[in-house]
Amino acid sequence: MNKLRYFPVVISAPSGGGKSAVKNHLIKSDRRFAFSITCTTRKPRPGEKEGRDYYFVSPEKFEALRKNGSLIEWAEVHGNLYGTPKKSVLSLLESGKIPLMTIDVKGAKSVKRIFRDAVSIFLLPPSLSVMVKRLKKRGEGERELSIRLKTAKRELKEAFGYDYLVINDKLEKASEDIAAVVKAETLKLSRNCAFVKDFASDFKKIK
């Protein structure tokens, strides 16, 4: 039987794109996915838990991780530092899981450089007005809202460098679309060359 070889899946989205909600839904509904936990220097939001949503670390600890090469990527976003521990991704791949990573556009490029078979997905709400509504519902103040919208405008230019676009109008549909992307990617011939070669070698056994 052909053993599927999994790969990291990177999801990026502007604030209000719903990447955390989609990530959580995918992990709950599909056992293949597991969250590759990011470390950050920002404070936990209500409902977030250490070791489940993020590793919350001090700026000093973060700098130590960065200097010793423990992070695949890191970036400063809205005044806070975020980074992906290399160990987190590798351990998930070795256990037969699909590492699900929710990171910004700069981080996505870094992941692609290290894991060339990674699949990148850009997530967008159905409209700008919906995105603003989601941010306001989250309790963003006017100043913070302005910063996030400027960042979103800048990040949108990077969307064309991603492998896929998924529109997050309905949570379940967006999750299904990402699962469909993964299904198609696992069946790519370029990921299954070993199986084809083994199949071909079996012809030698026919007398």
Beta strands, then each sheet from edge to edge (+ up, - down):
strand 1: 9-12
strand 2: 33-35
strand 3: 38-40
strand 4: 54-56
strand 5: 71-77
strand 6: 80-85
strand 7: 98-102
strand 8: 119-124
strand 9: 164-167
sheet 1: 2+ 7+ 1+ 8+ 9+
sheet 2: 4+ 3+ 6- 5+
end
